[in-house]
Amino acid sequence: MENEKIKTKSFGRYIRMSPTKVRRVLNEIRGKTYKDALILLEFMPYKSCGPVWQVVSSAAANAQTNFSINKENLVIKEAFADEGPVLRRFRPRAQGQGYAIRKPTCHISIVLEKNF
């Protein structure tokens, strides 16, 4: 068990945000420790920091509950955002036409690993 890598995952599904905007934040926190990632997420000026912060703290809580790991010993191993379903809405335009409005969603995935 000592040589075995302990990983814990957490997912945020159907977040009403563009995956490219979420990836901008995830690229900054990938490879950081849990504590450093939370500090970065708290002070970055992006709207997507809120849902990412929730998923990271959820993954840390999973590690603490399931494996009895101290949160300070965790490192963000993987962090990625996949595309979710797109909500399509239509806005009326001139001469009876319709203008499509796309409202993207994303799925956020975070994998934490114990730092030995």
N, C-alpha and C positions, 0 to 999 in steps of 0.2 A: 504494500500500500504506500510505502514511503517513496518509491521511485515512480509511482503512477501519478499522472497528471490529473488533477481534480478540476473539472470544468462545470460551470453552471450557466444555464441559458435563460433568457427572458425575451418575450416578444411583445411588440405593440402592434396591434392589427387595426386596419382601416383608419389610420390617422389622416385627418382631412388637411393634407399638406402635400406639396409637390416633393417627389423623392429627390430631385436634384438639390432642393433647398435643405433637405435633411442631411444629404451626403456631405454638404459643405461643413456641417457641424461634426459629423461622425469622423471625417478625415482628421480633424483636429484632436479628437480624444482617443483615437486608436493607438494602442500601445502604452497609454498612460496608466498610472495607478488609479485606484478607485477614488482616493481623496483628491488627487490632482484633477481628475476628470470632473468631479463635482464643483470644484472651484472654478474651472474653466467655463462650465455650463452656466454657472450662476452669473458670471460677469460678461459673457458674450452677448452682443446686442441683437441676436436673432430670435424670431418667434419659435423656431423649431427646437430651441434649447429646452423648452418646457417638457414636451413629450419624450425627448431623449433622456432628460434627467429622470423622469418617472421610470423608464425602462431600465436604466442603469441601476437605480436604487432598488428596483424590484429584483434584478438579477443578484445583487449583493444580499438582499434579504433571503433569497432562495438559498444562497451558499451558506449563510449563517444558520438558517433553519435546518436544512437537509444534511449539511456536512460539518456543522459546528466550526466553521472557519471564521476567524476574525476579519472584519471588513477591510482593515488596513493592509492585509496581506494579499489583496486581490488586484489583478491587472486586467485591463480590457484587451483580450486576445483578438476577438473578431467583432466588427461593428459594420453592419450594412443595412441599406434601405432598398427594398424591392418595390416595384410598382404594384398598386392594388387596383381595384376596379375604378373606372372613371365615371363620375356622375355627369350625365349629359342633360343640359337645360337648353331651352330655346328662347331667344329674345326676338320680338317682332321688329322687322326692318321695313324699309320703304318698299312700296309697290307689292305688298303681300308676301315678301320674302321672310325667311326665318334665319336668324344668325345663331349658330351653335355656340354654346358656352360650355367648356370642359372644366370640370372640377375634379382634379386628380386626388387620389388617396395613395397611401403607402403603408408598407409593413416594415417596422423597425425590428432588427434582430441584434441582440447583444450577447456575446459569450465572454464570461469572466473566467480567469484561471488563477489558481493559487500560485503566488510568487514564492519560490523556495529560496 
